[in-house]
Every structure is written in structure tokens, then in C-alpha cells.
Amino acid sequence: MSQKMKLKDVIFIAIFSVLFFAVMLVAVALLGSTPVTFFFTHGVGAVPCGIIYMYVRAKVPRKGSVLLMCTLVALIAFCLGITWPSALGLFIGGIFAELISAIGKYTSKLWNLIGYIVFICGFWLGQAFYMIFGTEMFMNSMVRQGTDLEFAQSLVDFVSGPMFIVCLLATIVLSAIGGALGYILFKVGSIIVLRVRPLRRSRSYWNSEVRNYEQETPKGRFACIRRQLSVTFHIGMCISGDKCRFSGYSIYLHLVCGA
């Protein structure tokens, strides 16, 4: 197999890098509101993100693919307002993940899993070290963003204590679970299909699409969650009556698990 990435590989990695960050962002939104749960967001988000990461590793086992994905995730995170040490942690973790995956020639499940754990830990450590060693800078940054000063101080106090080790170990364990889960899903015959379609379609068109998809699975689209997990991302869709108001695209990600 050629180790050189092609244009389609770069596009594939870029799409799933956006998806990776979107899933991680959901974890941050759900758990980032309290100091107690804030430092577990990386680990919790790493569980579903591990499925995405391992899928990309299986589809593009080429030199530079790991670093490209991790760099894109770091850039997206930084552009959307994440603190620069966290983005730097993602990038540095990506460098180590690339080197680790290279040991197994990008096809070893074990080395890819270790690389993923290191990548997520880089993300977590970047955030934690910023609060511990750059407390004043962190506090000023949080105040500028409109965050309550008391909440920011509680974050610093929480991660500066013994919970640092607890949260780090939890991140390692949850990252390992996420990566292993990805391999388990693919081992039982999972299939991921990515479809990008223009949105300017009639309502009857989308209804027919649903009916066609239901016929593809023996028990129907939502009959058995063990056989199928489905996530849909809509970009620029706004339905009014029977037509969309403006053009856009919808990305369908279907994860179909084997029986």
C-alpha cells in the first residue's frame, strides 16, 4: 500500500476532523458547566470520538494522516475560541500520536490505540497546565470572555489538588475505552457511509429517501439500535413549506453495526 496521501484522503480526513471536534464540543457543552465535571469532558468526549478516530485510522493508514487530523482538530478548536494552550496540547499530542502510530506502520491496533490516548491526554494536559502554571493569564482570559471570576478560580483550585491525578487517569481510561469501542464496532461488521447531498429538494424527495433507507435494513431504520446508529448534520438547511429557503448541504453519517 502506498504511504503517500491522495487528495481524497485529505478531504476525507478534513470532514471527519470537523465531525470529531463537533462530537467533543457536545461533551464540553454537557459537562463543562461545573468545576467537578469540567475536567472529565475530555475523557467523556473521547469515548464517541474514539470511534471516529479509529475509523479514520482504518481508512487512511498512511504517513502523515494522524498528524493531519490532529492538526486540523487543533486549528478548528483554536479558531472557535478554545484557549491556545489547549490547541497547542492537541497539536503536540498529535505529533506524538503520529510517531507512535508510525511504529506499527499505521495499521497496528495497539499502537493506534496508544497514539489516540496520548492525543487526548495532550488535549487535557494543555488545558490543565495552562490553569496551573499560567493562572493569572487564564483568569484574565476567562474574565474577558465574560466568565464569572469565582467559577474560574474554582477550576484552578480543583485541578491544582489531588483531583489532577484522578482526572488524568479517568481521561486515559475513557480514551482507551473509546478507541477499543471503535475497533469492536468495526470488527462486528460496521459500515460507515458518508453522503453529501444538496438540500434544495422537495419534501416528497426526502420522504422517499427515508423509505428507501428503511428498506435497506431488515428491521427498519429505528427498529434496532444495536444494528444501526445514525447521526445527521445539516448545514444551511431551513425548510419553509415544501421547499428549502436557500441552498445548503446535509451530511449524513450512517454507522451500521453488524448483527
C-alpha positions in Angstrom: 0.0 0.0 0.0 1.3 3.5 -0.9 2.1 5.6 2.1 1.5 8.8 0.2 -1.8 10.5 0.9 -4.0 11.5 -2.0 -6.4 14.4 -2.3 -9.4 12.3 -1.5 -7.6 11.1 1.7 -7.1 14.8 2.7 -10.7 15.6 2.1 -11.8 12.5 4.0 -9.7 13.4 7.0 -10.8 17.1 6.9 -14.5 16.0 7.0 -14.0 13.7 9.9 -11.8 16.2 11.8 -14.8 18.5 11.8 -17.0 15.7 13.0 -14.5 14.8 15.7 -14.5 18.3 17.1 -18.3 18.6 16.9 -18.7 15.5 19.0 -16.1 16.7 21.5 -17.9 20.0 21.6 -21.1 18.3 22.7 -19.3 16.8 25.7 -18.0 20.2 26.6 -21.4 21.7 26.4 -22.9 19.0 28.6 -20.2 18.7 31.2 -18.3 22.0 31.2 -20.7 24.0 33.4 -19.3 22.9 36.8 -15.7 22.6 38.1 -16.3 19.0 39.2 -17.3 17.8 35.7 -15.3 20.2 33.6 -12.1 18.1 33.7 -13.9 14.9 32.7 -15.2 16.4 29.5 -12.1 15.3 27.5 -12.4 11.7 28.7 -16.2 11.5 28.2 -15.9 13.1 24.7 -13.0 10.7 23.9 -15.4 7.7 24.0 -17.5 8.6 20.9 -14.6 10.4 19.3 -12.6 7.2 19.6 -15.0 5.6 17.1 -14.3 8.4 14.6 -10.6 8.4 15.2 -10.2 4.7 14.7 -12.3 4.7 11.6 -10.1 7.3 10.0 -7.0 5.2 11.0 -8.5 2.2 9.3 -9.5 4.1 6.1 -6.3 6.1 5.8 -3.4 4.2 7.2 -0.8 6.4 5.6 2.2 8.5 6.7 1.1 11.9 8.0 -2.6 11.1 8.3 -2.6 11.1 12.1 -0.8 14.4 12.3 -3.0 16.0 9.7 -6.2 15.0 11.5 -4.9 16.2 14.9 -3.6 19.5 13.4 -6.9 20.2 11.8 -8.8 19.5 15.1 -6.4 21.8 16.9 -6.9 24.6 14.3 -10.7 24.2 14.3 -10.7 24.3 18.1 -8.4 27.4 18.2 -10.5 29.3 15.5 -13.7 28.6 17.5 -12.3 30.1 20.7 -10.6 27.4 22.7 -7.6 28.5 24.7 -4.3 28.4 22.8 -2.6 26.0 25.3 -5.4 23.5 24.8 -5.0 23.8 21.0 -1.2 23.5 21.4 -1.8 20.4 23.6 -3.9 18.9 20.8 -1.1 19.6 18.3 1.7 18.3 20.4 -0.4 15.2 21.3 -0.9 14.8 17.5 2.8 14.8 16.9 3.3 12.0 19.5 0.3 10.1 18.1 1.8 10.3 14.6 5.2 8.9 15.9 3.5 6.2 17.9 1.3 5.0 15.0 4.3 5.0 12.7 5.8 2.3 15.0 3.0 0.0 13.9 3.1 1.3 10.3 -0.3 2.9 10.9 -2.1 -0.5 10.8 -1.4 -1.8 14.3 -4.5 -1.6 16.5 -2.4 -1.4 19.7 -0.1 1.4 18.6 -3.0 3.4 17.1 -4.9 3.0 20.4 -1.9 4.2 22.4 -1.5 7.1 20.0 -5.1 8.1 20.5 -4.8 8.0 24.3 -1.7 10.2 24.0 -3.5 12.6 21.7 -6.4 13.1 24.1 -4.1 13.4 27.1 -2.2 16.1 25.3 -5.5 18.0 25.0 -6.3 17.5 28.7 -2.8 18.4 29.9 -2.7 21.5 27.7 -5.8 22.8 29.5 -4.7 21.7 33.0 -1.1 23.1 32.7 -2.5 26.4 31.5 -4.6 26.7 34.6 -1.8 25.6 37.0 1.2 27.4 35.6 -0.5 30.3 33.9 -3.1 31.0 36.4 -3.1 34.8 36.1 -3.2 34.6 32.3 -6.0 32.1 32.5 -8.1 34.2 34.9 -7.7 37.3 32.8 -8.7 35.3 29.7 -11.8 33.9 31.4 -12.9 37.4 32.6 -12.5 38.8 29.1 -14.8 36.1 27.9 -17.4 37.1 30.4 -16.9 34.1 32.8 -17.5 34.6 36.4 -14.3 35.1 38.3 -15.4 32.8 41.1 -16.0 30.0 38.7 -12.6 30.4 37.0 -10.9 30.3 40.4 -12.8 27.1 41.4 -11.5 25.5 38.2 -7.9 26.4 39.2 -8.4 25.1 42.7 -10.0 21.9 41.5 -7.2 20.9 39.1 -4.4 22.1 41.3 -5.3 19.5 44.0 -5.2 15.7 44.1 -8.0 15.6 41.5 -5.4 16.3 38.9 -4.3 12.6 39.0 -7.8 11.3 39.2 -9.0 13.3 36.2 -5.9 12.4 34.2 -6.3 8.7 34.9 -10.0 8.9 34.0 -9.1 10.6 30.7 -6.6 7.7 30.0 -9.2 5.0 30.8 -12.0 6.7 28.9 -9.8 7.3 25.9 -8.8 3.6 25.9 -12.5 2.6 26.1 -13.3 4.9 23.1 -10.6 3.6 20.9 -11.4 0.0 21.8 -15.1 0.6 21.2 -14.2 1.8 17.7 -12.3 -1.4 16.9 -15.1 -3.5 18.4 -17.8 -1.9 16.2 -15.8 -2.3 13.1 -14.9 -5.9 14.0 -18.6 -6.9 14.1 -19.1 -5.6 10.6 -19.8 -1.9 11.0 -20.2 0.2 7.9 -19.9 4.0 7.7 -21.4 5.7 4.7 -20.9 9.4 4.2 -23.3 11.2 1.8 -23.3 14.8 1.0 -26.4 16.0 -0.9 -27.8 19.4 -1.9 -30.7 20.5 0.3 -32.9 22.1 -2.4 -35.2 19.2 -2.6 -38.9 18.7 -2.2 -40.4 17.2 1.0 -41.6 14.2 -1.0 -38.0 13.6 -2.1 -36.7 13.4 1.5 -39.7 11.2 2.4 -38.8 8.8 -0.4 -35.2 8.8 0.8 -36.3 7.7 4.3 -38.5 5.0 2.8 -35.6 3.7 0.6 -33.3 3.6 3.6 -35.8 1.8 5.7 -35.9 -1.0 3.1 -32.1 -1.3 3.3 -32.2 -2.7 6.9 -34.2 -5.8 7.8 -35.9 -4.3 10.9 -36.3 -0.7 9.8 -34.4 2.5 10.4 -35.0 2.8 14.1 -36.1 -0.8 14.9 -32.9 -2.0 16.5 -30.3 0.4 17.8 -27.7 -2.4 18.0 -27.9 -2.7 14.3 -27.8 0.9 13.5 -26.7 4.3 14.9 -27.4 7.3 12.7 -26.2 10.9 13.0 -27.3 13.7 10.7 -25.6 17.1 10.3 -27.5 19.8 8.5 -25.6 22.8 7.1 -27.6 25.8 5.9 -31.0 23.9 5.9 -34.1 25.9 6.6 -37.3 24.3 5.3 -40.3 26.5 4.6 -43.4 24.8 3.3 -42.4 22.3 0.7 -39.0 23.8 -0.3 -35.8 24.9 1.4 -35.4 28.6 1.6 -31.8 28.5 0.4 -29.3 26.1 -0.9 -27.1 24.2 1.5 -25.8 20.7 2.2 -26.7 17.9 4.5 -24.1 15.4 5.6 -25.5 12.0 6.5 -23.3 9.8 8.6 -24.7 6.3 9.0 -23.0 3.9 11.3 -24.5 0.4 10.7 -23.4 -2.3 13.1 -23.5 -5.9 12.2 -25.9 -8.3 13.8 
